[in-house]
Amino acid sequence: MPEASDDRFLIESVVAQARGTAEEQYHFTPKEVECLVHELRSHQIELELQNAQLRDAQQKCSAAHDRYLELYDYAPVGYLTLNDDGHILYANLTSGRLLGISRQTLLQYSLSHFVLPSAQDDYHRFFQRLRHAETLQTVELPMVRAEATPFLAHIDANIAPPSSKDLTKKDIRYLLTLRDGTLWHPLQSMNELLTTILGAVKDGITFSDNEGHFWVFNAEMERLTGYSMEEANACGDFTTLLYPDSSQRQQVIENLAVLRETEKAQQIETTIVTKEGKRRVLLVSSCMVTFQQHQMYLTAYQDITRRKFIEEELLDSNARFQMIFNSSADGLLLYDINKGRLYLANPACLHMLGYTMEEFTELSLVDLISPEDLSFITEQISHVVNLSVGLRAEIRLRRKDGSIFFAGIAQSPLTFGQNDYALVVIRDISLRKEAEQQRAAYQHDLRALMSQLSSVEQHTRQLIAMELHDQIGQVLALTKIQLDSLHAREADSQIKASLRDMGSNIQKALHTVRSLSFELCPPLLVDQGLGEALRWLAGEMGSRHQLTITVHEFQPLPPMDHQLRNMLYWSVRELLVNVVKHARARSVSISMGLTATHIEVNVEDDGCGFSQEPFEGDHSSVSGFGLFSIHEHLRYLGGQIAIDSSPGLGTHIGIRMPIPEWTRED
């Protein structure tokens, strides 16, 4: 090596000179000179080694310097060094490109020169913070390039480490990085928006790669599973945590395989087990996306646990409904009001009407309802829909074979979506109607028989009254006359007293016979009418039972035939008997008269009254057969009886009879 030869020549010259000098000055022996030469050669070798190390270090430093310059000048961000006045001391090439000026020219300016005037205050405040802060400072400032092109700059700055302890204000340096944030800022805003959306979305969202590593794992996913993204990535295979059931896990793996093979979005319902051990039903939707030339998986997890529970409840409810609907003994049908068609029917309804389901759904109401009731039902259905109320009625329906039968229906409005329906319950009441008709005929016959019995009773009263008056009364009167004649001729006082007593008893018997005859068939009822007969009856019963009975005729009564006159008289007498037996009254008022359409007779007392609840179903439970007999007799003749009574408030009974046709004509 040339450099090594030069060094050797220099050392040998020095040694030769030293040897000559030593011999002249110190008179060394040859052996001592030999030792000295040996040491000098050892030092020569060490110097050669050190020189080689220095050259190697110099080469490495040069390479490092080159790398540093490359990194510094060609870095993707601008590097600036400022002094305490904000003047640019050093700058890399990127800084010059960002600011649109060469590096040498850039060193002539302060950084504030490139800040827009509107942002100068923000820049100076930032620089003040930088002077007093010990941590990294960041700011975004609108700046302008040398060619007047504005851009948004992102600046990170810190104080340079001190090179010595004796650092003056002039020696302080500030290190800055400068980035063009014009494009980065919208991306950052978009990232923040995406993060906000992922945090607000109600579904769990994940973004993962082929190895199952998660890059996105939003807050809702953490809530659904109980695991964080770090825990999900740490376990290696997240499916083992979510799906302890191997069959569920296998289903998920197969679904993922189909996704990889077809690259089409897949959807599956799965049941996971959360970190807390709870089970959740999730609807998992997955698709493949390409991100930075890699196949990634975007997956949404929707919690449908509540929905599945409701679906199961609905299925169970539907099964129960179908069981009730199909096993009901009554006919059930659903009528589509908007389309005017029959929509559905249960087996009992189909059997009742004689149709199959296919035939039934082709029918309308006109096909089922008898023409006599069609207009009524059509009107009622409209009424049900408009007012949302139910309907109960008895109508005649027509079977498939044309036969008519009576049916009781109960109809309720239903709404499904935009359609209005009517749910109709049908019950065949033909047997009941026949029984009601038979009962009505029997009741009519019974009332006719009762009326005949009443007529027979009245006729019997008349006969008995006549027998009492004409036979027994006459015999008693003749006997009384004979006793009076004997009493007048008899001289014996004892016999005379006995005859007087016998005459008095006969007189009482005669009075009783006459009263009994009067009660059985009052002559006033025939001769002077109902009003006078009731006044006599009021006087008799009032004096006999210590009652105050008043009779008031608010409108003159019309002429009446004997049947109507007798029925009203004996009805009032029965009511007065009931007052005496049950009411414990002190006064009774009888009013009667003629209205525009009826003959009215009212009986009112101030007695104890009674509860009308039992009376509603059974007249005999209130006052025996009498009141029931009055009620039925009146119904047979077209009349009515109205009872108004409460415990402790007395009783008011009103009888209304239609005016006979011949009376109206008069």
Secondary structure, DSSP 8 states (H G I E B T S, - for coil): -HHHHHHHHHHHHHHHHHHHHHHHHT---HHHHHHHHHHHHHHHHHHHHHHHHHHHHHHHHHHHHHHHHHHHHH-SSEEEEE-TT-BEEEE-HHHHHHHTS-HHHHTTSBGGGGB-GGGHHHHHHHHHHHHH-SS-EEEEEEEE-TTS-EEEEEEEEEE---SSSS--GGG--EEEEEEEHHHHHHHHHHHHHHHHHHHH-SSEEEEE-TT--EEEE-HHHHHHHS--HHHHHHTS-HHHHH--SHHHHHHHHHHHHHHHHH-S-EEEEEEEE-TTS-EEEEEEEEEEEEETTEEEEEEEEEE-HHHHHHHHHHHHHHHHHHHHHHH-SSEEEEEETTTTEEEEE-HHHHHHHT--HHHHTT--HHHHB-HHHHHHHHHHHHHHHHHT--EEEEEEEE-TTS-EEEEEEEEEEEEETTEEEEEEEEEE-HHHHHHHHHHHHHHHHHHHHHHHHHHHHHHHHHHHHHHIIIIIHHHHHHHHHHHHHHHHH---HHHHHHHHHHHHHHHHHHHHHHHHHHHHS-HHHHHT-HHHHHHHHHHHHHHHHT-EEEEEESS------HHHHHHHHHHHHHHHHHIIIII--SEEEEEEEE-SSEEEEEEEE-S----SHHHHH-THHHHHHHHHHHHHHHHHTT-EEEEEE-TTS-EEEEEEEE--HHHHH-
